[in-house]
Amino acid sequence: MVPVLIKDLLASAPDGRKVTVCGWVRTVRDSKGLVFIQVNDGSCFANIQLTFDRNNPSNNANVNEIEEELKKLNTGASVRAEGLLIESPASGQAVEVTLESLKCLGQANPDEYPLQKNKMSMEYLRDNAHLRARTNTFGAVYRMRNQMAFAVHSFFQERGFQYINAPEITCSDCEGAGEMFQVTTLSLEKIAEMGVKAGQGGMKIEDAHKIIDYSKDFFGKKASLTVSGQLEAETLATALSRVYTFGPTFRAENSNTPRHLAEFWMIEPEMAFFDLNDDMDIQEDFVKYLLNWALTKCREDLAFFDKRIQPGLIESLEKVAKAKFTRISYTQAIEDLEKAAANGAKFEFKPYWGCDIATEHERYLTEKIYNGPVMVFNYPKEIKSFYMKQNDDGKTVKAVDVLVPGIGELIGGSEREEDYGKLKAEIERRGMDESIYDWYLDLRKFGTVPHSGFGLGFERLLRYVTGMDNIRDVIPYPRAPKLADF
């Protein structure tokens, strides 16, 4: 008999039908001849209770087999059980299963099983990331991850977007920051040996890179893991009008903080014929759609996060989902922050025109000044990427960040520069290798159009909707400096 998911059983009527339950034991309690087994299969937050009455077993119960299997059960053991779905007399649960047969599929030695009944730290659970999904917290996190991914696809599919796949290996740097993981089949050991010999021959250390012959590498040139699929998405947007990518990206940024990962998932839509205002409109709709999805379809798990992780979480998400996003220029944001600083607000980093707005500034704007979500637009071009459309003032670009209370920046986007001459000049001004971007410049030569896009880090979204403090706890296997376990 095919097992029924526990979430479906718990929503069923206690009609006495025979059901099969499979899952992992949370607790076993033996009380005066009554045995209670709490089983969870990860399909929902709640467990289902299996019961066995030694003094009054079911007529069809294989008593001897059940007794033998009960001896094997501890927290973490896996079971397959069959029994009748009946009304539960216990409070807090509508149904339970009276056992007719029980099989322990996999034992879990209590002396070795890493997950204990007492509270475990997040650090300890990260060390046991292969098992942490069995805890209440991480079961809820991963169900939220699933639902929010579905919500992302639903939003764009409902609005005529085409889902595309950008390459993970690239020879261009979208952000121009150089923080990329190199992909190579060249032997690092041989290159090191050659470097030592070259040094002994009088070559300077700073010239040692000249001994690397990329023509002999797999791709015939220097290649890296992508930091963004945006540039490739733009090429398809100029043919399909509206597209989005949703996949892993990589940053070799040596930031060992609760807000950074070396491998993370990015949601990156690109829209032809959208200007900055259109871009801001769809960003606001997107955030509200995602939050409403979480509030309606993930209520049980959200209630857990609200109670155990971040009190007030549901209320704060509901507030943003209903809010009108305030839109202010970067110049206005800096003026607000400078005024606040002059009136006694304490900032670690002094706000000034031309600075990159820090997380503390973002949170102050959303939590102290505007008391809600804020969209900051028209940033100084010197702190933004080369592809952003230049404003007529010569100082700013049509970039926008969506800031929300609690975490600060949630989305970053911009109108893209569609003018060939301006984009080419900016690439040259920044000293970038134009030959790497010739295909990207082609878009501005052959039927160029105004177009816009944005990026939302999926793990940042998950951290926001779950209230989890560390971004490493919203992805199954985090990758960070000195961390690539499992």
Sequence and secondary structure as in RCSB ss.txt:
>XXXX:A:sequence
MVPVLIKDLLASAPDGRKVTVCGWVRTVRDSKGLVFIQVNDGSCFANIQLTFDRNNPSNNANVNEIEEELKKLNT
GASVRAEGLLIESPASGQAVEVTLESLKCLGQANPDEYPLQKNKMSMEYLRDNAHLRARTNTFGAVYRMRNQMAF
AVHSFFQERGFQYINAPEITCSDCEGAGEMFQVTTLSLEKIAEMGVKAGQGGMKIEDAHKIIDYSKDFFGKKASL
TVSGQLEAETLATALSRVYTFGPTFRAENSNTPRHLAEFWMIEPEMAFFDLNDDMDIQEDFVKYLLNWALTKCRE
DLAFFDKRIQPGLIESLEKVAKAKFTRISYTQAIEDLEKAAANGAKFEFKPYWGCDIATEHERYLTEKIYNGPVM
VFNYPKEIKSFYMKQNDDGKTVKAVDVLVPGIGELIGGSEREEDYGKLKAEIERRGMDESIYDWYLDLRKFGTVP
HSGFGLGFERLLRYVTGMDNIRDVIPYPRAPKLADF
>XXXX:A:secstr
     HHHHHTS     EEEEEEEEEEEEEETTEEEEEEE SSSSS EEEEEESSS  TT  HHHHHHHHTT  T
T EEEEEEEEEE  STT SEEEEEEEEEEEE   TTT S  SS   HHHHHHTTTTGGGSHHHHHHHHHHHHHHH
HHHHHHHHTT EE    SEESS SSSS    EE  S HHHHHHHHHHHHHTT  GGGGGGG  GGGSTTSS EEE
 S SHHHHHHHHHHHSEEEEEEEEE      STT  SEEEEEEEEEET  HHHHHHHHHHHHHHHHHHHHHHSHH
HHHHIIIII TTHHHHHHHHHHS  EEEEHHHHHHHHHHHHHTT   SS   TTS   HHHHHHIIIIISSS EE
EEEEEGGGS TTB B TTSSEEEEEEEEETTTEEEEEEEEE   HHHHHHHHHHTT  GGGGHHHHHTTTSS   
EEEEEEEHHHHHHHHH  S GGGSSSS  BTTB   
